[in-house]
Structures are given as structure tokens and as C-alpha cells.
Amino acid sequence: MCDLTLAFHNFYFYLFFMYPSTPFVLLSLAVILQRLNYRFSDTVFAWCVGIISVAGVLTGAVNALGLLGVIILALAAYVSTTPKKPVFVRAVSLAVTIVLALAISIHKWPGFTNIPITIDEVLTPGAMPFTLYANLDKGLVGLILLGFFCSRYQSVAELRQSLKDAWLPCVITVALTLGFSVLLGWTRPEISIKPHVGEFLFLNLFVTCIAEEAFFRGLLQQRLSDGLKRFRFGPQISLVAISILFGLAHFSSKIPPPWGLYTVLIATVAGLGYGYVYQKTKRIELSIGLHFALNAIHFLAFTYPAIQH
């Protein structure tokens, strides 16, 4: 009887790890636990990354090359943030982290099979076609960068103070970015419950926003700001520089001119807001929250992704 019970348990355990959404469920749980529990150790974090990666292998989302990329990224991030390592070793490891995180995030590192949710679907009349993938590669990058480069809240009082400092810049960022988008004719108010809203909101938070904020703000902006802190306007230079880089990262050759340039301008404005909130509070959670809030409002209350021109 015990053997039969054990067989059923093993069957359901295997079935759970074969379900395509399993790695993403585990990813979201790992992010929440890692952010909420300041006692979350490096060992537990390593186990989380490993379990999610194994789940990716079992579901067919990751193969050996993908695993190799995740392992190298995690090791490089670890070495680059270990003070006891020589400066040169940490610098090389940081460079490897940046290059590899970017390569995996933009799907240039082999070994990942991302799940298509919808391809070239027009969500509302007159909108550009919309494509959505469940990108486990980008999600793993976000988790690793979040764990190694972004500090966590130590108290509720600290969280309250950060919210007090950030709420007005957050409101201004949302208003300016969406207002600028409407002014340019990129989008228009269009409140509706669009198809794939659940998948979009989940993936946008736990994959897109976390990975992009951890990379651009937690990694690049913070490291550049640290490097320029001896200069009078060092933090401001890092804020503007990384915001422009963030905008350029949103350029797409598939969008005809001048609309491709408008995408860069709009993303740069948003990036300035995300970067300012991060710079003011030193809390990645708030820039992630702002990024997600803006994207969610855009999706739910405006033409998404943009007006077809």
C-alpha cells in the first residue's frame, strides 16, 4: 500500500514538472520569496534557480546549452559581487555578466524554446499586431540579476518611506509617458478587457519588468553611478545615459519610420522615470512596480501595442 501511494506521489510530481507553465509558477514564487524574506540565503537562492532550470528541461523549454548559459551567468554574477575576489577578476566577471545577461534576454543564446502565447494578433480594431511569448530565458536572467545585484527591504518602515518618496514621481512618469504617446499619435485611450490579459500581466511582471529593471537599473545604472560618484553630476549622468540606452533597446526595424524613432523616445521618457525612482529610493521593487503599472495601464486603457500606421 505504501509503495502504491509513493507511486501516485511520484506520478503527480512528474506530471507537475511536465506542465509547460510549471517553470513560470516556480519563477514567480522564487521572486516573491526572495524579495519578501531578507533571511533568504544564497544557498536557497541557488537551489531555486536550479529547480526552475530543471523544470525548464523537463518541459522542453531548456536544453544543455541553455543550462550552460544559466550556470555561467550565475557564476559570473556571484564572482562580480564577491568583495574578496581581486578587482580584475570582479571586473571581468561583471563584463561577462552584462554581455551574457543581454544575450540570453534577447534570445541570442541557444538552448531555450520559448512558448508562443499569441503571434501577430490584432487585439482591437486599428491596432498593430501583437505577439506574446513566455520567455523563460529572460525570466531566469531577471531572477539571477535580482538576487545578486538588487538589495532587499529590511523592514516595513523602510518600505513605507520608499513609497512616500516615490509615489509622486511614479504618477508623473505614467502621465508623461502615456500623454506623450497620445500626443505623438502612437496610441489612444481605449479601455477594454483585451484577449490574453491574464497571461500578459503575469509575464509582463515576472519576466519583462523584473528582467529589464534588474538589468538596466539594478546592474547598469547602479554600477555606472558608483563609477561616476566622484564627479559632481555622476548620478545624473548615469540616469540619463542608461535611460537613453533603455530607449534604444526598444527600437525595432520592423516598425516603419518615424514610428520606430517614436518608440525609442517614449521608452526613453519612461526609462527616465524608472531610473529616477530607483535613484531616489535605491529600491528595485519600486522601479519594477512603476514599470509594470505603466505597462498594465497601457494594455488595459489604451490601444496596444500601438495604432497601426
PEHU-V747370 format. One record per pair of residues at least 12 apart in sequence whose ideal C-beta (glycine too) atoms are under 8 Angstrom apart, sorted by the first residue. I is the first residue (numbers start at 1). J is the second residue. If there is no record, write none. Layout:
BEGIN
I	J
I	J
END
This chain:
BEGIN
17	54
17	55
17	58
17	59
18	58
18	59
19	59
20	59
20	60
20	61
20	115
20	134
21	134
22	55
22	58
22	59
23	52
23	55
23	56
23	59
23	61
23	136
23	139
24	134
24	136
24	139
24	202
24	203
24	206
24	207
26	48
26	51
26	52
26	55
27	52
27	136
27	139
27	140
27	143
27	206
27	207
28	202
28	206
30	45
30	48
30	49
30	52
30	143
31	142
31	143
31	146
31	206
31	210
33	48
34	48
34	143
34	146
34	147
34	152
35	146
35	152
35	153
35	285
38	152
38	153
38	154
40	152
42	78
45	147
46	74
48	143
49	70
49	74
49	140
49	143
49	144
49	147
52	140
52	143
53	66
53	67
53	70
53	140
56	112
56	136
56	140
60	113
61	112
61	113
61	114
61	115
61	136
62	111
62	112
62	113
62	136
62	137
63	111
63	112
63	113
64	111
65	109
65	110
65	111
66	109
66	110
66	111
66	112
66	137
67	111
68	111
69	100
69	103
69	104
69	109
69	111
69	137
70	104
70	140
70	144
72	96
72	100
73	97
73	100
73	101
73	104
73	141
73	144
74	144
74	148
76	93
76	94
76	96
76	97
76	100
77	93
77	97
77	144
77	145
77	147
77	148
77	149
78	148
79	93
80	93
80	94
80	96
80	97
80	148
81	148
81	149
94	223
97	145
97	219
98	219
98	220
101	141
101	144
101	145
101	215
101	219
102	215
104	137
104	138
104	140
104	141
105	137
105	138
105	141
105	211
105	215
107	135
107	137
107	138
109	137
112	135
112	136
112	137
114	133
114	134
114	135
114	136
114	137
115	133
115	134
115	136
116	131
116	132
116	133
116	134
117	132
117	133
117	134
117	196
117	199
117	203
118	130
118	131
118	132
118	195
118	196
119	131
121	195
121	196
122	308
123	194
123	195
123	196
123	304
124	190
124	192
124	194
124	303
124	304
126	303
126	307
126	308
127	303
127	304
127	305
127	306
127	307
127	308
128	305
128	306
128	307
128	308
130	304
130	305
132	196
132	199
132	200
132	203
134	199
134	203
134	207
135	203
135	207
138	207
138	208
138	211
139	206
139	207
139	210
139	211
141	211
141	214
141	215
142	206
142	207
142	210
142	211
142	212
142	214
142	215
143	210
145	211
145	214
145	215
145	218
145	219
146	210
146	214
146	218
146	284
149	214
149	218
149	219
149	222
150	214
150	218
150	284
151	282
151	283
151	284
153	283
153	285
162	281
162	283
162	285
162	286
163	286
165	280
165	281
166	277
166	280
166	281
166	283
166	286
166	290
169	273
169	276
169	277
169	280
170	273
170	277
170	286
170	289
170	290
170	293
172	273
173	269
173	270
173	272
173	273
173	274
173	276
173	277
173	290
173	294
174	273
174	290
174	293
174	294
174	297
176	269
176	273
177	266
177	269
177	270
177	273
177	294
178	294
178	297
178	298
178	302
180	265
180	266
180	269
181	266
181	298
181	302
182	302
184	262
184	265
184	266
185	307
185	309
186	259
186	262
186	263
186	266
186	306
186	307
187	298
187	302
187	303
187	304
187	306
187	307
188	302
188	303
188	307
189	301
189	302
190	301
190	302
190	303
191	300
191	301
192	300
193	300
194	299
194	300
194	304
197	299
197	300
200	299
201	296
201	299
204	292
204	295
204	296
204	299
205	288
205	292
208	295
209	288
209	291
209	292
209	295
210	288
212	246
212	291
213	274
213	278
213	284
213	287
213	288
213	291
214	284
214	288
216	242
216	245
216	246
216	249
216	271
216	274
216	275
217	242
217	274
217	275
217	278
217	284
217	287
218	278
218	284
220	242
220	245
221	238
221	239
221	242
221	275
221	278
221	279
222	278
224	237
224	238
224	241
224	242
225	238
225	239
225	279
235	279
239	272
239	275
239	276
239	279
240	272
242	271
242	275
243	268
243	271
243	272
243	274
243	275
244	268
244	271
246	267
246	268
246	270
246	271
246	274
246	275
247	264
247	265
247	266
247	267
247	268
247	269
247	271
248	264
249	267
250	263
250	264
250	266
250	267
251	263
251	264
256	309
259	306
259	309
263	306
270	291
270	294
273	290
273	294
274	287
274	290
274	291
275	287
277	290
END
